[in-house]
Amino acid sequence: MVIPVHDVNPVRRTPWVTYTLIAANVLVFLTMPGLAGSTAGDSSLAQLCHLQAFLDHYAAVPQELIHHQMPRAVPTGEVAVGSHGPGCVVGAPDYAKSPPLSVLTAMFLHGGWPHLLGNMLFLLIFGNNIEDRMGHIRFALFYGACGYAATYGFALFNDDSTAPLIGASGAIAGVLGAYLVLYPKARVWVLVPFLIFLPLRLPAWLVLGFWFVLQAVYSSGEGVSAAGTVAYAAHIVGFLAGMLLAWPLRPGTPPPPEPRGLLFGRRARPRHTW
């Protein structure tokens, strides 16, 4: 897996929506109950029960989205000690949950620092150019549309699942799909883990195309354990939705500048033509 760090594709205006989305995701993550301890591996049972109750309330659940079947019993966030030891108390939900609205709230929830930072890195690198091309309002609507398409697309293929679905990955996958359509020849600096992290400057079509193929392979179950919790199918749907929505903008999109003089992190020697 390559790690993008920068693209050679300047923007004309400040990407305020991209910055706002990143700030909102970080702020929500920092206020999620019990998450700081859970990511460090030292959460108490009470913290884990509180976090589970929070996710059941605000995360998107495929069964609720497709069948509108709300659970009769959910974790309350409290702990009880029974014959089998301590556990989370379950009871009737004391809230009214809107499944369509839960898709929006779930897009700002993350399961840990790697999940959050990875998503925000991709959004920062590729989101600014898509926002620059679409404009602030259209980009915000585009981002939300890709997130909804990814979540409902995943739910259609997993309609009986009651596992909470969280993360901005589906919406950000849409941003990547749009970037592939609009700026396939833009150069992207990436770090390739090969003994050491090797810096390379690669075309966007190669970086994003490889990312998409990897998601498709993982979605099929190849290369991942059966216990994997990443919604790869949501990434695929979001990516395709982003490509489709960005396609009408291709004719008027100016090509990115062609970088010169840099190769593999060092300045290349000038070559003479004869």
Buried (B, 14 or more C-beta within 10 A) or exposed (E): EBBBEEBBBEEEEEBEBBBEBBEEBBEBBEEBBBBBBBBEEEBEEBBBBBBBBBBBBBBBBBBBBBEEBEBEEBBBBEBEEEEEEEEBBBEEBEEEBEBEEBBBBBBBBBBEEEBBEBBBBBBBBBBBBBBBBBEBEBBBBBBBBBBBBBBBBBBEBBEEBEEBBBBBBBBBBBBBBBBBBBBBEBBBBBBEEEEEEEBBBBBBBBBBEBBBEBBBEBBEEEEBEEEEEBBBBBBBBBBBBBBBBBEEBEEEEEEBEEEEEEEEEEEEEEEEEE
